[in-house]
């Protein structure tokens, strides 16, 4: 096949692809808030959520973040995003359960975080709400699943929500619009590399 023939074949294939994509884009006419769930054992669930925070802030949207489980250790995303007055940032965990070793403390912290999250979910001023590591709190039974589902389904129609953490419950996946499962293939930690600023911290 000559170079010209190969280019023409590629052009025709891309033209067909464009027609398919354009038809799908034209058919997507609904405009409403979406529920996104990032789950799985791989790295990147919270990172993806904070990418959406950056995107929303770039569009001038008001954003709320509630971090469950995670403690008060400093992270790059918190240091960066606290600069934005249109972002309400709440770190409300006491640390991972193997650090606290106190189930009552974990439950109190998770319920307090849920109280803050419920306020954001009920407030139409917030266009994006991130509930970081909520899946862990649900998996451990620290927050009642039925209350979470009710608040998510009753939120303002335009409000987007991102829920992160391993072990997303089936009922949450069922009502979500977009679900991504992060799958680990390789991680530097397994080779003895400690958590790095700008990567994990």
N, C-alpha and C positions, 0 to 999 in steps of 0.2 A: 504494500500500500504506500503510495506517495505521501509526502508531507502535506500537500494540499488536500488530498483525499482524507487523510487522518484528521486534519483541522476541520474539514467540513462535517465529517462524522461526529466529531466532538461537539461542533456547533449545534447540529440537529439534536443530539442527545441532551445538551444543556437547554435548548429551547423547549423540549418536551418537559424536562424537569421544571423549568420556570413556569410553564403553563399549569402544572400540577400544584406548585407552591402558591402561585397567584390565586388559583381557585380556592385553595384552603384558606388563605388570608382573607379573601373576599367573603368567604362563608362565616368567618368568625366576627359576628356583629355584636355580641353581648359585651356590655361594659359593667363590671361589678367587682367587688372585692373577692379575692381568691384566698383560699387556705392552702398553704404550702407546708409539707412535712418533710424534713430532712432527717433520715434515720440510718441505721446500719452501724456496723462496727468499725468502719473506716474513718480516716481523718477527713475533715472538711465540712462537717455539718454546720457548725457555728460560723466558720469562715464564709461559707456560702450565704448564710443569713446576713452577716455583716456586709457582704458585698451588696445585698439588696438594700440595706440601710444606707450605704453610700449612694446608691442609685436614687433612692427616694429623696434623700436630702438634696441631691443634685437637681431634682425636679421641684424643690421648694416645699416638700411635703413635711407634715408634722409626724414625728416618729416616736414610739415608745419601746423601750427594751426592759425586760425583766429577766434577770439571770437567776435561775433556780440552782441549788446544789453548790455551784461554784462559790468559793470563798472570796476573801478580800485581797488575795494576792494580785499585784498590779499586772495588767495586760496592756498590750499595745493598742488594742481596739478601744478599750475604755479610755485610755489617755488621749487618744485621738478624737473619739466621738464626743467626749464631754465638752469639747470646744464649741459645739453647735447649740445655740439656745433653743432651736426648734426640736431638740432631742431630749426626751426624758429618760434618763439612764438609771436603772435600779439594780444594784448588785445585792441580792438578798439571801444568798446561801451562807452556810456556815462552813463549807468545805465538803469534800467527798466523804461519804459515810465511813470509809476506813480511817479517815483522819479524825472525825468527830467522835466516833465510837459511842454515840449517845442517840438512840432512836427518838427519844422525846424531844431533844434539841432539833434533830433533823425534821421532825414533824412540825414543830412550832415554826421553824424557819420557812418550810415549804408552804404552810398555810398562810403565813404572813405575805410571802411572795405571791401566792395565788390571790390574796385580797387585793394587792396592788395591780396584778394582771387583770382581775375582773373589772377594776375601775377603768383601766385603759380600754378594755374591750367594750365598755358601755359608753365611752366618750366619743362622739362623732367627730371631734376635732382631730383625733389621731387617725391618720390615713394608713399607717403601717405599724403593726405591733409585732415585736419579736419576743417569743417566749422560749428563751434559751435553756436547754436541758429540762424542759417540762416533762419530756418523755420519761426521763429517769425518775422524777418525782412520782409520775403515774405508775411506773413499773414497780416501784417500792411501796406503793399504796399510801404515799404521804399526802396526796391530794385526791379527793373523790373524782373519779372519771366522769360520773354523770353530771356533776356541776360544771366541769370543763366543757363537755360536749354542749350543754345547754347554753353556756355563755358564748361559745364559738358560733353556734347556730343562730343566736339572738343578737349578734353584734350588728352595728350599722352596716347597711348593704354595700357601702363603698369601701369599707375597711379591709385591707389586706392583713393577713396574719401568717407568720412563719413560726412553726414549732420545731425545735431541734431535740436531738438526744437519741441514744440507742433504745431499741425495744419499743418503738411506737406501738400502742395498742391497736388491735384490729378495728375497733369502733372508730378510732380517730382516723385511721387510714381510709375507712369507708366514707367518711364525710369530707375528706380532703379533696381539693381540686388537682393538686400536683403533689406527687410523692416521689422522692428520690432516696434510694438506698445506697449509701456509701459502702463499698466493699474493699477491705484491706487486701493489698497484694504484697506490699513491702513497707516497712516503717523503720526509720533510722533508729528509733528507740530500741528495737530488737537487736540492733548491732551495738548497743551500749552508748548511743549518742543521747545526751540529755536534752531536755526541751530547750529550744533556741528562741531568742527574741526575734520577733518578726516572722516566725514560722509557727510555733505553738504558743508563744507568750506575747 
